[in-house]
């Protein structure tokens, strides 16, 4: 009798569990049925493997199947809603209801088991930390003449490097990232690092490897976090932890050096000094609940390098690649630069006002490739709606930026690379309201000014000096090094390695 009672109780609990797992909220966005515990994870992984490894492609297929620009899923045990139309994406970006960040295993794994930094936090903590960083970055020259001059300094060194490699097949991506990383390093630490310094290359390698690891392991571990207990190596959990430790160990000596050299008047020299001053001021005021800590400082630095380094250099790499893919566009770029800039002048971000075609070209690169095709994640902080569908509180919300950038109803011919779409008859920049590489609203990218300045200044400087020519030469193993419009998958998409020859040019 007791055995039957226990069996009945177990059956009731099992049925209750299954009903709860399979339950779909009322008026939840359309999407495939999900399984208990794993949700739609097996289906999404299978579809991704069939469509280039990209989540964006999976969401496109689901959108077609369900005839909806809002898709409702469950990945692992987490509800996920995806907005794919412009109206939905703008609502997610700007509506207060979607300004939260998920508090899940992946987010905490990203920041050493904590919920720190700026990128993945929200609420009053995020407001306090972002406001401080924004204010003090401006004090140390961010967005001002000092920043643009630092970018010009890096451009000069980049051109010197390219001069030594002129007339040789070269993948620009192997060189560009160091220049961008050094700009960030100078703003954060107050000192420039020589290009040949091993620290720069080591930091770049760590950031690139960490990105690959998170792309491979992050989704699986977030949806099935219990895998870290039974398969820590296979799931990538141990590897992620190792890279996190290596990155924090990398920044530790720099932070400690700043602490040792700190004086009050140095607080305006760089971001680290400013943060140390704030920590000490709060300690002196006996503020034991301060959010300004060593670990938080490390996470802020990591956020800045992750967000600013890879996306900017990847976009610049693609811009140079398109000069080879579209030689007629390269001729127009050269013609405008030659007619508007002095022969010996070092390009400056202010020159964009003289170079509308170049500006339009760079906008088109960002639209055409959408190197962050799926943006987010956000969290619904209250019960709300998206596109007429219910989004329960604490649902994770993603945005399909690529869908907005490739919408045929707005762009007409989105599959065509055409910079002129951003120019009117007076050669003024137009039609940018649906171009969202830096987001919108309160969470608009903190590094937008730096990214735009680096992208424009480096691109114009390189094109002013060189003509880019493709090459038929491949690798010794027969691998083609021709430019490809199919990008490498990842959290941030990037160009597959390609070869181009930088030919010094004479102005005509």
C-alpha positions as CSV (number, residue, x, y, z in Angstrom):
1,X,0.0,0.0,0.0
2,X,2.8,2.4,0.9
3,X,4.6,1.5,-2.3
4,X,1.5,2.2,-4.4
5,X,1.0,5.6,-2.6
6,X,4.6,6.6,-3.3
7,X,4.3,5.5,-6.9
8,X,1.1,7.5,-7.3
9,X,2.7,10.6,-5.6
10,X,5.7,10.2,-7.9
11,X,3.4,10.0,-10.9
12,X,1.5,13.1,-9.9
13,X,4.8,15.0,-9.3
14,X,6.0,13.9,-12.7
15,X,2.8,14.9,-14.5
16,X,2.8,18.3,-12.7
17,X,6.5,18.8,-13.7
18,X,5.8,17.9,-17.4
19,X,2.7,20.2,-17.5
20,X,4.8,23.0,-16.1
21,X,7.7,22.4,-18.4
22,X,5.5,22.2,-21.5
23,X,3.1,25.0,-20.6
24,X,3.1,27.9,-23.1
25,X,2.0,31.3,-21.7
26,X,-1.2,32.8,-23.0
27,X,-0.7,34.9,-26.2
28,X,3.0,34.0,-26.2
29,X,4.6,34.6,-29.6
30,X,4.3,31.8,-32.1
31,X,7.1,29.2,-32.3
32,X,7.8,25.5,-32.2
33,X,6.6,23.2,-29.4
34,X,9.3,22.6,-26.8
35,X,10.5,19.6,-24.9
36,X,10.8,19.3,-21.1
37,X,14.1,20.5,-19.6
38,X,15.9,21.1,-22.9
39,X,13.1,23.2,-24.5
40,X,13.8,24.1,-28.2
41,X,17.6,23.7,-27.8
42,X,18.0,20.5,-29.8
43,X,15.9,22.0,-32.7
44,X,17.8,25.3,-32.7
45,X,21.1,23.5,-32.7
46,X,20.1,21.3,-35.5
47,X,18.8,24.2,-37.6
48,X,21.9,26.2,-36.9
49,X,24.1,23.4,-38.2
50,X,22.0,23.3,-41.4
51,X,22.2,27.0,-42.0
52,X,25.8,28.1,-41.6
53,X,26.0,27.9,-37.8
54,X,24.2,31.3,-37.4
55,X,21.3,31.9,-35.0
56,X,20.2,34.7,-37.3
57,X,19.5,32.2,-40.0
58,X,17.5,30.0,-37.6
59,X,15.3,32.9,-36.6
60,X,14.8,33.8,-40.3
61,X,13.5,30.3,-41.0
62,X,11.3,30.2,-38.0
63,X,9.9,33.7,-38.9
64,X,9.0,32.3,-42.4
65,X,7.5,29.1,-41.0
66,X,5.2,31.0,-38.5
67,X,4.7,34.1,-40.6
68,X,5.6,36.3,-37.7
69,X,8.2,39.0,-36.9
70,X,8.1,37.9,-33.3
71,X,9.1,34.4,-32.3
72,X,8.6,32.6,-29.0
73,X,11.0,29.9,-27.8
74,X,12.3,28.1,-24.8
75,X,16.0,27.4,-24.7
76,X,16.8,25.1,-21.9
77,X,14.5,26.3,-19.2
78,X,14.7,30.0,-20.2
79,X,11.9,31.7,-22.1
80,X,13.3,33.6,-25.1
81,X,11.4,36.0,-27.4
82,X,13.0,37.3,-30.6
83,X,11.9,40.5,-32.3
84,X,12.8,40.7,-36.0
85,X,11.0,43.6,-37.5
86,X,12.0,47.2,-37.3
87,X,9.1,48.2,-35.1
88,X,9.8,45.3,-32.7
89,X,13.5,46.0,-32.6
90,X,13.1,49.7,-31.9
91,X,10.6,48.9,-29.2
92,X,13.1,46.5,-27.5
93,X,15.9,49.1,-27.8
94,X,13.9,52.1,-26.4
95,X,11.1,50.7,-24.2
96,X,11.9,50.8,-20.5
97,X,10.2,47.4,-20.1
98,X,13.1,45.8,-22.1
99,X,16.1,47.6,-20.4
100,X,17.0,44.7,-18.1
101,X,19.7,42.1,-18.7
102,X,19.1,38.4,-18.0
103,X,20.6,37.0,-14.8
104,X,21.5,33.5,-16.1
105,X,24.4,31.2,-16.0
106,X,26.0,32.5,-19.2
107,X,25.9,36.1,-18.0
108,X,27.6,35.1,-14.7
109,X,30.1,32.8,-16.4
110,X,31.1,35.8,-18.6
111,X,31.9,37.9,-15.5
112,X,33.7,35.3,-13.3
113,X,30.6,34.0,-11.6
114,X,29.4,37.4,-10.6
115,X,27.0,39.9,-12.2
116,X,29.4,42.8,-12.7
117,X,30.7,45.2,-15.3
118,X,28.5,47.4,-17.4
119,X,27.5,45.4,-20.5
120,X,25.5,42.7,-18.6
121,X,24.1,44.6,-15.6
122,X,21.0,46.6,-15.2
123,X,19.0,48.7,-12.7
124,X,20.6,51.2,-10.3
125,X,23.9,49.4,-10.3
126,X,24.2,49.8,-14.1
127,X,23.1,53.4,-14.0
128,X,25.7,54.3,-11.3
129,X,28.6,52.5,-13.0
130,X,27.8,53.6,-16.6
131,X,27.3,57.2,-15.5
132,X,30.7,57.2,-13.8
133,X,32.5,55.6,-16.7
134,X,30.9,57.9,-19.2
135,X,31.7,61.0,-17.2
136,X,35.4,60.1,-16.5
137,X,36.1,58.9,-20.0
138,X,35.2,62.4,-21.2
139,X,37.5,63.8,-18.6
140,X,40.4,61.8,-19.9
141,X,39.7,62.9,-23.5
142,X,37.2,60.4,-24.8
143,X,35.2,61.9,-27.7
144,X,37.5,65.0,-27.7
145,X,40.5,66.2,-29.6
146,X,42.9,64.1,-27.5
147,X,41.2,60.9,-28.6
148,X,41.2,61.8,-32.3
149,X,44.9,62.7,-32.0
150,X,45.6,59.4,-30.4
151,X,43.8,57.6,-33.3
152,X,45.9,59.7,-35.8
153,X,49.1,58.5,-33.9
154,X,48.0,54.9,-34.3
155,X,47.2,55.5,-38.0
156,X,50.7,56.8,-38.6
157,X,52.2,53.7,-37.1
158,X,49.8,51.4,-39.0
159,X,50.8,53.1,-42.3
160,X,54.5,52.6,-41.4
161,X,53.8,48.8,-40.9
162,X,51.9,48.6,-44.2
163,X,54.7,50.4,-46.0
164,X,57.1,47.6,-44.9
165,X,54.7,45.0,-46.3
166,X,53.8,46.9,-49.5
167,X,53.5,44.8,-52.7
168,X,53.2,41.6,-50.6
169,X,50.1,39.5,-50.2
170,X,48.7,40.3,-46.8
171,X,45.6,39.8,-44.7
172,X,44.7,43.2,-43.2
173,X,42.9,41.6,-40.2
174,X,46.2,40.4,-38.8
175,X,47.4,44.0,-38.4
176,X,44.4,46.2,-37.9
177,X,43.2,44.8,-34.5
178,X,46.5,45.9,-32.8
179,X,45.9,49.5,-33.8
180,X,42.4,49.5,-32.3
181,X,43.4,47.7,-29.2
182,X,46.2,50.2,-28.6
183,X,43.7,53.2,-28.8
184,X,41.6,51.5,-26.1
185,X,44.7,50.7,-24.0
186,X,45.7,54.3,-24.0
187,X,42.3,55.6,-23.0
188,X,41.9,53.1,-20.2
189,X,45.5,53.0,-18.8
190,X,46.8,56.4,-19.8
191,X,49.9,55.1,-21.7
192,X,50.5,53.9,-25.2
193,X,52.2,50.5,-25.7
194,X,54.7,50.0,-28.5
195,X,53.3,47.9,-31.3
196,X,56.0,45.3,-30.9
197,X,55.2,44.9,-27.1
198,X,54.2,41.3,-26.5
199,X,51.4,42.4,-24.2
200,X,49.3,43.8,-27.0
201,X,49.6,40.6,-29.0
202,X,48.8,38.5,-25.9
203,X,45.7,40.6,-25.1
204,X,44.5,40.3,-28.7
205,X,45.0,36.6,-28.7
206,X,43.2,36.2,-25.4
207,X,40.2,38.3,-26.6
208,X,40.0,36.3,-29.8
209,X,40.3,32.9,-28.2
210,X,37.8,33.8,-25.5
211,X,35.3,34.9,-28.1
212,X,35.6,31.6,-29.9
213,X,35.2,29.6,-26.7
214,X,32.1,31.6,-25.7
215,X,30.6,31.1,-29.1
216,X,31.1,27.3,-28.9
217,X,30.3,26.8,-25.3
218,X,28.2,29.7,-24.1
219,X,24.9,28.7,-25.7
220,X,25.1,25.1,-24.5
221,X,26.1,26.0,-21.0
222,X,23.5,28.6,-20.6
223,X,20.7,26.3,-21.8
224,X,22.0,23.2,-20.0
225,X,24.2,24.6,-17.2
226,X,24.2,21.2,-15.4
227,X,26.6,20.0,-18.0
228,X,29.4,21.7,-16.2
229,X,29.1,19.1,-13.4
230,X,29.1,16.0,-15.6
231,X,31.2,17.1,-18.6
232,X,33.2,20.2,-17.6
233,X,35.8,19.7,-20.4
234,X,33.4,18.6,-23.2
235,X,31.0,21.4,-22.5
236,X,33.8,24.0,-22.6
237,X,33.2,25.1,-19.0
238,X,36.8,24.5,-17.8
239,X,38.1,26.3,-20.9
240,X,35.9,29.3,-20.4
241,X,37.1,29.6,-16.8
242,X,40.7,29.3,-17.8
243,X,40.4,32.1,-20.3
244,X,38.6,34.3,-17.8
245,X,41.4,33.8,-15.3
246,X,44.0,34.5,-17.9
247,X,42.3,37.8,-18.8
248,X,41.9,39.0,-15.2
249,X,45.5,38.0,-14.5
250,X,46.5,40.0,-17.6
251,X,45.0,43.3,-16.2
252,X,46.0,42.7,-12.6
253,X,49.6,44.1,-12.8
254,X,48.4,47.3,-14.6
255,X,45.8,47.9,-11.9
256,X,48.2,47.3,-9.1
257,X,50.8,49.6,-10.8
258,X,48.2,52.3,-10.9
259,X,47.4,51.8,-7.2
260,X,51.1,52.1,-6.2
261,X,51.6,55.3,-8.3
262,X,48.2,56.9,-7.4
263,X,48.0,60.5,-6.4
264,X,44.9,62.7,-6.3
265,X,46.0,64.8,-9.2
266,X,46.4,61.7,-11.4
267,X,42.7,60.9,-11.2
268,X,42.1,62.8,-14.5
269,X,44.9,61.0,-16.3
270,X,43.0,57.8,-17.2
271,X,40.0,55.7,-16.3
272,X,41.8,53.4,-13.9
273,X,43.2,56.3,-11.8
274,X,39.7,57.8,-11.8
275,X,38.1,54.6,-10.5
276,X,40.8,54.1,-7.9
277,X,40.1,57.6,-6.5
278,X,36.4,56.8,-6.3
279,X,37.1,53.5,-4.5
280,X,39.3,55.3,-1.9
281,X,36.9,58.2,-1.5
282,X,34.1,55.8,-0.6
283,X,36.4,53.8,1.7
284,X,37.3,57.1,3.5
285,X,33.6,57.8,3.9
286,X,33.1,54.3,5.5
287,X,30.8,53.2,2.7
288,X,31.0,49.5,3.2
289,X,28.3,48.8,0.6
290,X,30.1,50.5,-2.3
291,X,29.8,49.0,-5.7
292,X,33.2,50.4,-6.6
293,X,35.6,47.4,-6.1
294,X,38.7,45.9,-7.7
295,X,36.7,43.1,-9.3
296,X,34.2,45.6,-10.8
297,X,37.0,47.7,-12.2
298,X,38.5,44.6,-13.9
299,X,35.1,43.7,-15.4
300,X,34.6,47.3,-16.7
301,X,38.0,47.1,-18.4
302,X,37.2,43.7,-19.9
303,X,33.8,45.0,-21.1
304,X,35.5,48.0,-22.9
305,X,38.0,45.8,-24.7
306,X,35.5,43.1,-25.6
307,X,32.9,45.6,-26.9
308,X,35.3,48.0,-28.6
309,X,38.2,46.0,-30.0
310,X,36.8,43.2,-32.0
311,X,33.7,44.9,-33.6
312,X,35.7,47.9,-34.8
313,X,38.6,46.0,-36.3
314,X,36.3,43.4,-37.9
315,X,34.3,46.2,-39.6
316,X,37.5,47.9,-40.8
317,X,38.7,44.6,-42.2
318,X,35.5,44.1,-44.2
319,X,35.7,47.7,-45.5
320,X,39.1,47.0,-46.9
321,X,38.0,43.7,-48.3
322,X,35.1,45.4,-50.2
323,X,37.7,47.7,-51.9
324,X,38.9,44.6,-53.6
325,X,35.5,43.1,-54.3
326,X,34.2,46.3,-55.8
327,X,37.1,48.1,-57.6
328,X,34.7,50.7,-59.0
329,X,33.8,51.7,-55.5
330,X,37.5,51.9,-54.6
331,X,38.0,54.3,-57.6
332,X,35.2,56.6,-56.2
333,X,36.8,56.5,-52.8
334,X,40.2,57.5,-54.1
335,X,38.7,60.2,-56.3
336,X,36.9,61.8,-53.4
337,X,39.9,61.6,-51.0
338,X,42.2,63.1,-53.6
339,X,39.9,66.0,-54.4
340,X,39.1,66.9,-50.7
341,X,42.2,66.2,-48.6
342,X,45.7,67.8,-48.7
343,X,48.4,65.4,-50.0
344,X,50.4,65.4,-46.8
345,X,47.6,65.8,-44.3
346,X,46.8,63.1,-41.7
347,X,43.1,62.3,-41.9
348,X,41.0,63.4,-39.0
349,X,37.4,62.4,-38.0
350,X,36.3,65.9,-38.8
351,X,37.2,65.2,-42.5
352,X,34.0,63.1,-42.8
353,X,32.1,66.3,-43.6
354,X,34.2,66.6,-46.7
355,X,33.9,63.0,-47.7
356,X,30.3,62.0,-47.9
357,X,30.9,59.1,-50.3
358,X,33.4,57.6,-47.9
359,X,31.0,58.1,-45.1
360,X,28.2,56.4,-47.1
361,X,30.5,53.5,-48.0
362,X,31.3,52.8,-44.4
363,X,27.6,53.0,-43.5
364,X,26.8,50.5,-46.2
365,X,29.5,48.1,-44.9
366,X,27.8,48.2,-41.5
367,X,24.4,47.6,-43.0
368,X,25.4,44.9,-45.6
369,X,27.4,42.7,-43.2
370,X,25.6,43.3,-39.8
371,X,28.5,41.7,-37.9
372,X,26.3,41.5,-34.8
373,X,23.3,40.0,-36.5
374,X,21.4,39.1,-33.3
375,X,21.7,41.7,-30.6
376,X,20.9,41.5,-26.9
377,X,20.2,39.8,-24.7
378,X,17.6,42.0,-22.9
379,X,15.3,41.1,-20.1
380,X,11.6,42.1,-19.7
381,X,11.6,43.8,-16.3
382,X,7.7,43.7,-16.2
383,X,5.0,41.8,-18.0
384,X,4.6,43.6,-21.3
385,X,3.9,43.1,-25.0
386,X,5.9,43.0,-28.2
387,X,4.2,43.1,-31.6
388,X,0.9,42.4,-29.9
389,X,2.2,39.3,-28.1
390,X,2.6,38.8,-24.4
391,X,6.1,38.8,-23.0
392,X,6.1,37.6,-19.4
393,X,8.4,39.3,-16.8
394,X,12.0,38.0,-16.8
395,X,11.8,36.6,-20.4
396,X,15.0,37.0,-22.3
397,X,14.5,39.1,-25.4
398,X,16.8,39.2,-28.5
399,X,16.8,41.5,-31.6
400,X,17.4,40.6,-35.2
401,X,19.5,43.6,-36.4
402,X,20.3,41.9,-39.6
403,X,16.6,41.6,-40.4
404,X,16.2,45.3,-40.0
405,X,19.3,46.0,-42.2
406,X,18.2,43.6,-44.9
407,X,14.5,44.4,-45.0
408,X,13.5,44.6,-48.7
409,X,10.4,46.7,-47.9
410,X,12.6,49.5,-46.7
411,X,15.9,49.1,-48.6
412,X,14.5,47.9,-51.9
413,X,17.6,46.0,-52.9
414,X,19.2,45.0,-49.6
415,X,21.3,42.2,-51.2
416,X,23.1,44.8,-53.4
417,X,26.1,46.6,-52.0
418,X,25.3,50.2,-52.9
419,X,26.8,53.1,-50.9
420,X,24.7,55.6,-52.8
421,X,21.6,54.6,-50.9
422,X,22.8,56.8,-48.1
423,X,23.3,59.9,-50.3
424,X,20.8,62.4,-51.6
425,X,21.1,64.5,-54.7
426,X,23.1,67.1,-52.8
427,X,25.5,64.4,-51.5
428,X,24.2,64.7,-48.0
429,X,24.0,61.6,-45.7
430,X,20.4,60.4,-45.5
431,X,18.4,57.2,-44.8
432,X,20.2,56.3,-41.6
433,X,17.2,55.9,-39.2
434,X,17.1,52.2,-39.8
435,X,20.8,51.6,-39.5
436,X,21.4,50.3,-36.0
437,X,24.9,49.0,-35.6
438,X,25.3,50.8,-32.2
439,X,21.8,50.4,-31.0
440,X,19.5,53.1,-29.7
441,X,18.1,54.3,-26.4
442,X,19.7,54.2,-22.9
443,X,21.8,51.2,-23.8
444,X,23.3,52.7,-26.9
445,X,26.9,51.6,-27.4
446,X,29.2,53.4,-25.0
447,X,32.1,53.2,-27.5
448,X,30.2,54.5,-30.5
449,X,32.3,57.7,-30.8
450,X,35.6,55.8,-30.6
451,X,34.4,53.2,-33.1
452,X,33.2,55.7,-35.7
453,X,36.4,57.7,-35.4
454,X,38.7,54.7,-35.6
455,X,36.8,53.2,-38.5
456,X,36.8,56.5,-40.5
457,X,40.3,57.7,-39.7
458,X,42.0,54.3,-40.3
459,X,40.1,53.6,-43.5
460,X,40.7,57.0,-45.1
461,X,44.4,57.0,-44.0
462,X,45.0,53.6,-45.6
463,X,43.1,54.4,-48.8
464,X,44.8,57.8,-49.1
465,X,48.2,56.0,-49.1
466,X,47.4,52.7,-51.0
467,X,45.6,51.0,-53.8
468,X,44.2,47.6,-52.8
469,X,44.6,44.8,-55.3
470,X,43.4,41.2,-55.1
471,X,45.8,38.3,-55.6
472,X,45.3,34.8,-57.0
473,X,48.0,33.5,-54.6
474,X,46.6,31.0,-52.1
475,X,48.1,29.1,-49.2
476,X,50.6,26.3,-49.6
477,X,47.9,23.7,-48.7
478,X,45.8,25.0,-51.6
479,X,43.4,27.1,-49.4
480,X,42.0,30.0,-51.4
481,X,42.8,33.4,-50.0
482,X,40.3,35.2,-52.2
483,X,37.8,37.6,-50.4
484,X,34.6,35.9,-49.4
485,X,31.2,37.5,-48.7
486,X,30.4,34.6,-46.4
487,X,31.6,35.5,-43.0
488,X,33.0,33.4,-40.1
489,X,30.3,32.7,-37.6
490,X,30.7,33.8,-34.0
491,X,29.3,36.2,-31.4
492,X,30.7,38.8,-33.7
493,X,30.9,37.9,-37.4
494,X,34.2,38.5,-39.2
495,X,35.8,38.2,-42.6
496,X,37.4,34.9,-43.5
497,X,41.2,35.4,-43.9
498,X,41.9,36.8,-47.4
499,X,45.0,38.2,-49.1
500,X,45.3,41.7,-50.6
501,X,48.3,43.6,-52.0
502,X,48.8,47.2,-50.7
503,X,50.2,49.1,-53.6
504,X,51.6,52.6,-52.8
505,X,49.7,55.1,-55.0
506,X,50.6,58.4,-56.5
507,X,47.9,61.1,-56.5
508,X,46.7,62.2,-59.8
